[in-house]
């Protein structure tokens, strides 16, 4: 989780655009996982095999399906180095899925409602509306004891996340 930003976006459209970029990039990660899944089940790039990857409703279930396929694959075609690479990749993907969920289930708000962030705003930012993505209040587990969000994303953090997802797709 990136640290809370020092300042927000001057335009809420920048925050919304960042959300869209991250969500699209996450789907690119899942497309690559679907194709890799088809290799592990011995049906490379077959349409029905790709759809089989997507049949579980939530990512955690798709990840479990993928892991089972990879485990079976490496039993029949042992290669500890590649198996280790796949395990490392899946762990990174799992961690990024947590960030994806924050973005997908966050809400764009004016930063001024976040006291801890407002107190840290740069002097030139005082009195200006600034925006960021934060968890909605009903997700109490995403707030600390002082009722402050555990994460906040501006277009800058979202761009960084988007770039990291791009490189994850390349792997």
C-alpha positions as CSV (number, residue, x, y, z in Angstrom):
1,X,0.0,0.0,0.0
2,X,1.5,3.3,-1.0
3,X,1.8,6.0,1.7
4,X,-1.0,8.5,1.9
5,X,-0.4,11.3,-0.7
6,X,0.7,14.7,0.3
7,X,-1.7,16.4,-2.0
8,X,-4.7,15.4,-4.1
9,X,-5.6,15.9,-7.8
10,X,-6.8,19.3,-8.7
11,X,-9.4,17.8,-11.0
12,X,-11.5,14.8,-10.1
13,X,-11.4,13.7,-13.8
14,X,-7.7,12.9,-13.3
15,X,-8.5,10.6,-10.4
16,X,-11.4,8.9,-12.4
17,X,-9.1,8.4,-15.4
18,X,-6.5,6.8,-13.1
19,X,-9.1,4.4,-11.8
20,X,-10.1,3.4,-15.4
21,X,-6.4,2.9,-16.4
22,X,-5.8,0.6,-13.4
23,X,-9.0,-1.4,-13.9
24,X,-8.2,-1.9,-17.6
25,X,-4.6,-2.9,-16.8
26,X,-5.8,-5.4,-14.2
27,X,-7.9,-7.1,-16.9
28,X,-4.8,-7.3,-19.1
29,X,-3.1,-9.2,-16.2
30,X,-6.1,-11.6,-16.1
31,X,-6.0,-12.1,-19.8
32,X,-2.4,-13.2,-19.6
33,X,-3.2,-15.5,-16.7
34,X,-6.0,-17.0,-18.7
35,X,-3.7,-17.8,-21.6
36,X,-1.0,-19.2,-19.3
37,X,-3.8,-21.3,-17.7
38,X,-4.6,-22.8,-21.1
39,X,-1.0,-23.9,-21.5
40,X,-1.0,-25.5,-18.0
41,X,-4.1,-27.6,-18.9
42,X,-2.7,-28.6,-22.2
43,X,-5.1,-26.6,-24.4
44,X,-3.0,-23.6,-25.4
45,X,-5.1,-20.6,-26.4
46,X,-8.3,-22.5,-26.9
47,X,-11.4,-20.3,-26.5
48,X,-13.2,-22.8,-24.2
49,X,-10.1,-23.2,-22.1
50,X,-9.8,-19.4,-21.7
51,X,-13.5,-19.2,-20.7
52,X,-12.9,-22.0,-18.2
53,X,-10.3,-19.8,-16.5
54,X,-12.9,-17.1,-16.2
55,X,-15.7,-19.3,-14.9
56,X,-15.0,-18.7,-11.2
57,X,-16.8,-15.5,-10.2
58,X,-14.0,-14.0,-8.0
59,X,-10.3,-13.7,-8.5
60,X,-9.4,-15.7,-5.4
61,X,-11.3,-18.6,-6.9
62,X,-9.6,-18.1,-10.4
63,X,-6.3,-18.0,-8.7
64,X,-7.0,-21.3,-6.9
65,X,-8.0,-22.8,-10.2
66,X,-4.8,-21.6,-11.8
67,X,-2.7,-22.9,-9.0
68,X,-4.2,-26.4,-9.2
69,X,-3.6,-26.4,-13.0
70,X,0.0,-25.3,-12.5
71,X,0.6,-27.9,-9.7
72,X,-0.7,-30.6,-12.0
73,X,1.4,-29.4,-14.9
74,X,4.6,-29.4,-12.9
75,X,3.9,-33.0,-11.6
76,X,3.8,-34.1,-15.2
77,X,6.6,-31.8,-16.5
78,X,8.9,-31.0,-13.5
79,X,11.0,-27.9,-13.7
80,X,11.8,-26.4,-10.3
81,X,13.1,-23.2,-11.7
82,X,10.0,-22.4,-13.8
83,X,7.8,-23.7,-11.1
84,X,9.5,-21.2,-8.7
85,X,9.1,-18.4,-11.2
86,X,5.3,-19.2,-11.5
87,X,4.9,-19.3,-7.8
88,X,6.7,-15.9,-7.4
89,X,4.5,-14.4,-10.2
90,X,1.3,-15.7,-8.6
91,X,2.2,-14.2,-5.2
92,X,2.9,-10.8,-6.8
93,X,-0.4,-11.1,-8.7
94,X,-2.2,-11.9,-5.5
95,X,-0.8,-8.9,-3.8
96,X,-1.6,-6.6,-6.7
97,X,-5.2,-8.0,-6.6
98,X,-5.5,-6.4,-3.2
99,X,-4.6,-3.0,-4.7
100,X,-7.0,-3.7,-7.6
101,X,-9.8,-4.3,-5.1
102,X,-9.0,-1.0,-3.3
103,X,-9.3,0.8,-6.6
104,X,-12.4,-1.1,-7.8
105,X,-14.3,-0.6,-4.5
106,X,-13.0,2.9,-3.7
107,X,-14.8,6.2,-4.0
108,X,-13.5,9.5,-5.4
109,X,-13.9,12.1,-2.7
110,X,-12.6,15.6,-1.9
111,X,-9.5,15.2,0.2
112,X,-10.7,17.9,2.7
113,X,-13.0,15.3,4.4
114,X,-9.9,13.3,5.4
115,X,-8.6,15.1,8.4
116,X,-5.2,13.4,8.4
117,X,-4.6,14.3,4.8
118,X,-6.0,17.8,5.1
119,X,-3.6,18.6,7.9
120,X,-0.7,17.5,5.7
121,X,-1.7,19.5,2.6
122,X,0.9,21.8,1.1
123,X,0.3,25.5,2.0
124,X,-0.5,26.4,-1.6
125,X,-3.2,23.7,-1.6
126,X,-5.2,25.2,1.3
127,X,-8.6,26.3,0.2
128,X,-8.5,24.4,-3.1
129,X,-10.6,21.3,-3.8
130,X,-8.4,18.3,-4.2
131,X,-9.5,14.7,-5.0
132,X,-8.4,11.2,-4.2
133,X,-9.8,7.7,-4.2
134,X,-10.5,6.3,-0.7
135,X,-12.5,3.4,0.8
136,X,-16.2,4.0,1.4
137,X,-17.1,4.4,5.0
138,X,-19.1,1.2,5.2
139,X,-15.8,-0.7,4.8
140,X,-14.8,-0.1,8.4
141,X,-11.9,-2.5,8.1
142,X,-10.2,0.0,5.7
143,X,-10.2,2.7,8.4
144,X,-7.9,3.1,11.4
145,X,-8.8,3.8,15.0
146,X,-9.0,7.5,14.3
147,X,-11.5,6.8,11.4
148,X,-8.9,7.7,8.8
149,X,-8.6,5.7,5.6
150,X,-5.8,3.1,5.3
151,X,-5.3,4.1,1.7
152,X,-5.8,7.0,-0.6
153,X,-4.9,7.1,-4.3
154,X,-4.5,10.2,-6.5
155,X,-3.8,10.0,-10.2
156,X,0.0,9.8,-9.3
157,X,-0.4,6.7,-7.2
158,X,-2.8,5.2,-9.8
159,X,-0.3,5.9,-12.6
160,X,2.4,4.1,-10.7
161,X,0.1,1.2,-10.0
162,X,-0.9,1.1,-13.7
163,X,2.8,1.0,-14.7
164,X,3.5,-1.8,-12.4
165,X,0.5,-3.8,-13.8
166,X,1.9,-3.1,-17.3
167,X,5.2,-4.7,-16.3
168,X,3.4,-7.6,-14.6
169,X,1.6,-8.3,-17.9
170,X,5.0,-8.4,-19.6
171,X,6.3,-11.0,-17.2
